């Protein structure tokens, strides 16, 4: 891989990372992974707050204040 190709690849990677940080759908996927599909899903939580029901997940997403989210 040439230097120019490497720079293009790293620029694309940075753009994708920024997109993921600001994406609302990525936030929804992250909350789902943390609260449903990980090993500790019986005690799933964020910052010592237990989140087990769909209603609690909706409240978490609505009250999320981290990042500059855009609806996607």
Residue, then its C-alpha position, 0 to 999 in steps of 0.5 A: x500500500x502506498x503512502x497516498x492510499x494509506x492517507x486516504x484510508x485513514x481519512x475515511x476511517x476518521x470520517x466513519x468514526x465521527x459519523x458513529x459518534x454523532x449517529x442516533x442509530x448508533x446510540x440505539x444500537x449501543x444501548x441495545x448491546x449494553x442492556x441485552x446482548x452482553x454477558x451481564x445482561x441480567x444486571x445490565x446497566x450504565x453508571x451503576x443504573x440498572x436498565x432491564x425493561x424496554x421503558x427504561x431503555x427509552x428513558x435512557x436514550x431520551x435523557x442521553x446528553x453525551x455527544x452531538x447526536x444527529x437523527x439518522 
